[in-house]
Amino acid sequence: MNRTACLTLLVLTSALSACGDGGSGGVSSTPPPPTYTYTKVADMTGDRTFRTGGIQYTVGTTPNFTNAQTVAFGSGPQISYTAATDTYTLTDSSGHTATFTPLNVVQNPTAPPGQVQWQSTNGSTVERFALSVPSANGVPLSYAVIGNWSTTTVQNSGTVRLGFGGAPTQSGDMPRSGNATYSTGIGGALDQGGAYSLNANSTATFSANFASNTVSTSMTLVGVPSLLIGGGNVAFGTYTGTGTISGNAIAGTLTGGSMSGAFSGAFFGPQAAEFGSSWYLNGTIGGTSANAVGSIYGIKQ
């Protein structure tokens, strides 16, 4: 993947063509509908500034995820890309800024396929940034990418921002009727006295009712324990959620067992062809305190 094309938004305006008088009779024709144009993330070029949305949370010296909150799409970190220097500048809602250049690209260990990682250190502060092209059932998304930006101490205690950006569905191009289901992918991490990856075996569903501006989702979480914990896969239960559509943004709540949380994201591409949302859960599982964070994303079927 070309890292210079990752996590970008090309803001395009719709063009409205209108016909003139229909002849000597003075009859005017009906203007055609607007035309909406999108550029796939991999094809974007030049300087650009774009919006994001998802979740934000705090991490400690142990792998826990606390103080989680949703961040509405458009209110997440602003990401500006300068093509001449291949540089990303990130700014969060508090005004905190971090800049990442090609010199900050992490070479070792090698990032997973489809991901680029950056890291910079200033005194006791470590800034990390990662961009990934997510896949739903093996098919990469074309109009959305996921980003993870953390600002921590050298002991890994600080703030993490997780969310989606790309080419969001333009307001006038959002469907106003009908239903859609999406082929989905899901990933994340769970802390319950140790870290579990939710990437390999968890599953999810997602659907939208564009007539009522609502969405629904379900997540079945299965964790792969870290090497420090050992053992086999652990089933952490199923969690369901409902939410609303506002423009191209989506937001809602999650519940299941003794866990609760929320999700936030947006639709991307023509006619809401793709979606991306990040989520969090906290509470107890089996009577033991647990916290989880992650993302769901997908392609319209």
C-alpha positions, -999 to 999 in steps of 0.1 A, spaced: 0 0 0 12 35 -9 14 52 25 10 86 9 -25 76 -2 -36 63 33 -63 78 54 -71 108 32 -102 127 23 -107 145 -10 -135 170 -6 -155 172 -38 -185 194 -47 -215 180 -66 -222 195 -100 -258 205 -108 -266 209 -145 -297 228 -154 -314 229 -188 -327 262 -203 -360 269 -220 -374 241 -241 -380 262 -272 -403 289 -285 -431 275 -263 -412 286 -232 -414 252 -215 -385 244 -192 -372 209 -187 -367 194 -153 -330 197 -141 -312 164 -138 -302 152 -103 -268 162 -89 -238 141 -99 -216 130 -70 -180 120 -76 -157 100 -53 -120 92 -54 -108 59 -39 -83 63 -11 -55 46 -31 -60 71 -60 -59 103 -40 -31 127 -48 -18 161 -37 -22 180 -4 -54 173 15 -71 179 49 -98 156 61 -120 146 90 -123 116 112 -145 101 140 -145 71 163 -135 68 200 -109 81 224 -97 64 256 -69 63 282 -43 36 286 -22 28 316 11 10 322 -9 -22 321 -31 -30 290 -63 -14 302 -87 9 283 -105 34 305 -123 67 303 -136 57 268 -159 80 249 -172 83 214 -161 111 191 -186 121 164 -175 120 128 -161 154 119 -150 161 155 -121 136 156 -85 145 149 -80 167 118 -54 151 95 -35 173 70 -12 157 44 16 176 26 26 158 -5 59 176 -12 73 163 21 52 132 25 42 145 60 11 140 81 1 166 107 -25 155 132 -45 179 155 -70 168 181 -100 188 195 -78 201 224 -53 216 199 -26 190 206 -5 185 174 19 158 162 38 157 129 50 125 112 76 124 84 92 96 64 120 95 90 94 85 116 82 54 97 88 23 119 109 -3 100 114 -28 127 93 -46 136 76 -47 102 40 -35 102 13 -60 92 3 -61 55 -18 -30 45 -5 -9 75 20 18 79 33 29 113 51 60 125 67 69 159 84 100 172 97 108 207 101 142 223 115 140 258 92 117 278 64 119 252 59 92 225 37 98 196 26 68 175 4 68 144 -8 38 123 -29 36 92 -45 5 79 -67 -5 50 -93 -28 66 -108 -58 48 -143 -73 51 -142 -111 44 -110 -107 26 -121 -77 4 -103 -44 12 -124 -13 16 -119 13 -12 -132 46 4 -123 42 41 -92 36 62 -87 32 99 -62 52 120 -48 49 155 -30 78 171 -16 76 206 2 102 228 18 85 258 47 86 282 76 62 276 58 39 301 29 37 276 4 57 297 -17 83 279 -44 89 253 -54 69 223 -76 80 194 -91 53 172 -113 61 142 -120 62 105 -114 87 76 -114 86 39 -140 97 13 -173 100 33 -206 97 16 -217 132 6 -249 144 23 -270 146 -8 -259 112 -19 -270 94 13 -298 69 6 -332 81 19 -351 48 16 -346 10 18 -324 -13 39 -289 -25 35 -268 -52 50 -230 -51 50 -202 -77 48 -182 -69 79 -148 -72 95 -141 -66 132 -110 -61 153 -99 -49 187 -85 -58 221 -99 -67 255 -83 -64 289 -94 -87 317 -63 -90 339 -43 -93 307 -45 -85 270 -65 -104 245 -65 -97 207 -100 -98 192 -88 -97 156 -87 -134 145 -119 -151 155 -145 -124 164 -175 -118 141 -200 -90 136 -231 -80 116 -242 -45 106 -273 -32 88 -289 1 80 -325 13 76 -322 44 55 -359 52 56 -359 55 94 -322 66 97 -313 38 120 -285 11 122 -281 -21 141 -251 -43 149 -241 -74 167 -206 -85 178 -194 -119 190 -160 -114 207 -134 -142 208 -101 -134 223 -66 -148 216 -45 -144 248 -12 -127 248 20 -148 253 21 -136 289 -13 -151 296 -11 -183 275 -39 -208 269 -65 -212 242 -91 -188 227 -116 -173 251 -153 -166 242 -163 -132 257 -200 -131 246 -222 -114 221 -231 -77 222 -258 -59 203 -263 -23 194 -287 2 178 -280 37 166 -290 65 144 -278 81 111 -273 118 110 -261 130 76 -233 105 68 -225 99 105 -236 69 127 -236 66 165 -253 43 190 -250 22 221 -239 -14 228 -251 -38 255 -246 -75 265 -244 -93 298 -229 -70 323 -210 -49 297 -222 -17 280 -206 8 256 -211 28 224 -199 31 188 -194 60 164 -184 63 128 -196 72 93 -206 59 58 -181 62 30 -182 61 -8 -211 65 -32 -246 58 -18 -231 46 16 -212 18 -1 -190 13 30 -190 21 67 -165 23 95 -171 27 132 -151 23 164 -165 11 197 -158 5 234 -173 -17 261 -167 -18 299 -182 -37 328 -177 -73 339 -175 -107 323 -180 -137 345 -179 -114 375 -144 -100 366 -138 -64 355 -132 -61 317 -127 -33 292 -126 -36 254 -121 -13 224 -122 -20 186 -137 -13 152 -163 -27 129 -163 -19 92 -178 -32 60 -190 -32 24 -226 -30 13 -239 -64 0 
